Amino acid sequence: MRMEKNKLPKSLRKHIRSEKARIRRGVLDLQKQTELIGDMYKKISATHQKKQQKPADKQDNIISAAAGKVLLVKR
């Protein structure tokens, strides 16, 4: 069985690729390039993780609300 990783959407991967190219064209210092690219990845991963967590929280709220309604009906 293969375990699937959470892949980034194709549009986001294209954006990352173009931003990396822009950084590499604009900055000559290799150390500064790696620093800027690393910061970009940190920002993207933080926002991507937040977006991944929102649907789960929403679903938990729906389930708990449904469970509350069932408890009210049974009483």
TADA-V251588 format. One record per pair of residues at least 12 apart in sequence whose ideal C-beta (glycine too) atoms are under 10 Angstrom apart, sorted by the first residue. I is the first residue (numbers start at 1). J is the second residue. D is the distance in whole Angstrom. If there is no record, write none. Layout:
I/J/D
I/J/D
This chain:
6/48/8
6/49/9
6/52/7
8/44/8
8/45/9
8/48/7
9/48/9
9/51/10
12/44/7
12/47/10
12/48/7
15/40/10
15/44/8
16/37/9
16/40/7
16/41/8
16/44/7
19/36/9
19/37/8
19/40/6
19/41/10
19/44/9
20/33/9
20/36/9
20/37/6
20/40/8
20/41/9
22/36/10
23/35/10
23/36/5
23/37/6
23/39/10
23/40/7
24/36/9
24/37/8
